[in-house]
Amino acid sequence: MKYRWDNKYLHWGVTAFAVVAASMLFYYGIFHMGSLLDGINRIFTILAPIIYGAVIAYVLSSFVNFMEHKIILSYFNKKNIAFRKRGRKVIRWVCVLLAIILMFILIYALVMLLLPQLIQSVTSLVYNFPKYANATEEWLDTLIRKKGWKFNDKTMQVLNDASAQFQNYLTTNLLPQMQDMVKNFSAGVFDVVVFLKNFLIGSIVSIYILVDKEIFIARSKMIAYAVLPAKWTNVLIKATRFMDRSFSGFITGKLLDSAIIGVLCYIGITILGMPYTLLISVVIGVTNIIPFFGPYLGAIPSAFLILLVNPIQCLYFIIFILILQQFDGNVLGPKILGDSTGLSSFMVIVAILVGSGMFGIPGMIVGVPVCAVVYAMIWYFIKDALKKHDMPEDMNSYYGIDCIDHETKEIIHLQKKSEDITREQKRDMLVTKYKQNSVKYKGFLADKGTSLRKKSAELARDIKKEIKDIIETDSKRGE
């Protein structure tokens, strides 16, 4: 028996099956959330090298494109030397391998610069801890003598009880937990080994993704056009391109901005003669990748390290970091990034908090561009819906309005609170009204009678006159 896909009973059966399957999945997701999350986590664990490879390929893609098109091919084009497909393939392989090698050289250089400083800092902290404790004790003793404080028997009893409780905590709670701490340390070492394994395999995967990226993109488009209608596929491709622009622009700009801040921090604290210059500069530069909260996350442990050596220098360091971050936020950051996200400060904080709560440190880094993409897509659909309803898409048109007439689409402004509307907003509303009027009547004026055309022309003249009066009034006030 041959089934026809346009049979309505077959459509009903498929729809009923889909509804039942979705209901079962929803029930399983609600009452077996732990098992579902474990399954998703297992899938991500298996696909971790592929995900690492895709991320590495995406980060290195801009460098590979720059090397291939802006340097190598540009040089040979000036020499009037053309390459066939095989020659371009060789150039692509050279650029990809060069990018991977430079990435490993950069990682190796950072580790070799940072690791000795970190070991030296920890060793110095351990060896000098008794010295810091004695200095603190002497400072407290001197302070008590200068102030002439005297402790009565009750105060001494409280201090002795607190000391006894602290010693009891060390012997009964902390020492038994040392075994768990050793287990956690072993698990941390194992996680580092797994990460290195995934990173190495991901680097190999990224090579093949970068070499054949055009093939992957073309096949993805074929699948999208085969599965989805052409209209929605075009929307998907447009959204993907917007995501690529947002992510690549933000991540590339943020990496460059953080590198410059790290170098400036190194120069500044070297001039001020502070300790741990290289370690602190790397910490400040790396944490600066995290928007908004990053500078403070890096400055707090750095200030603590300097505080243990010299409290006065710690104060100078805090002042220097505040000045540096003001320079980054008001001068350097806008020059490099511009308004790449289009998000307000409130939305940036929300994106960082949600991203960090769901995915930790990586979520704090990518939370802002992801939120920017979602925000832009939501407003794209909102503006598309307004356009279908023949409503104004400009936000200035909605300042100080009472309602919009559902038949004529005319904006009705509030009469009682008209003084709250600024002149600039009123001018924008009049300009929008004039544009709407022009667009609205342009298409059908030729088919209507003279009275309607006359009425439209008179309305346009009135709006032009109102705009002209506002401009003349503003220019007289300026003089």
Protein Blocks (a to p, Z undefined) as FASTA:
>chain_A
ZZdfkbmklmmmmmmmmmmmmmmmmmmmmmmmmmmmmmmmmmmmmmmmmmmmmmmmmmmm
mmmmmmmmmmmmmmmmmnopacdfklmmmmmmmmmmmmmmmmmmmmmmmmmmmmmmmmmm
mmmmmmmmmmmmmmmmmmmmmmmmmnopacdfklmmmmmmmmmmmmmmmmmmmmmmmmmm
mmmmmmmmmmmmmmmmmmmmmmmmmmmmmmmmmmmmmmmmmmmmmmmcfklmmmmmmmmm
mmmmmmmmmmmmmmmmmmmmmmmmmmmmmmnopahklmmmmmmmmmmmpghjlmmmmmmm
mmmmmmmmommlmmmmmmmmmmmmmmmmmmmmmmmnmpmnopafklmmmmmmmmmmmnom
mlmmmmmmmmmmmmmmmmmmmmmmmmmnopafbfklmgoiabdcfklopacddfklmmmp
cfklmmmmmmmmmmmmmmmmmmmmmmmcfklmmmmmmmmmmmmmmmmmmmmmmmmmmZZ
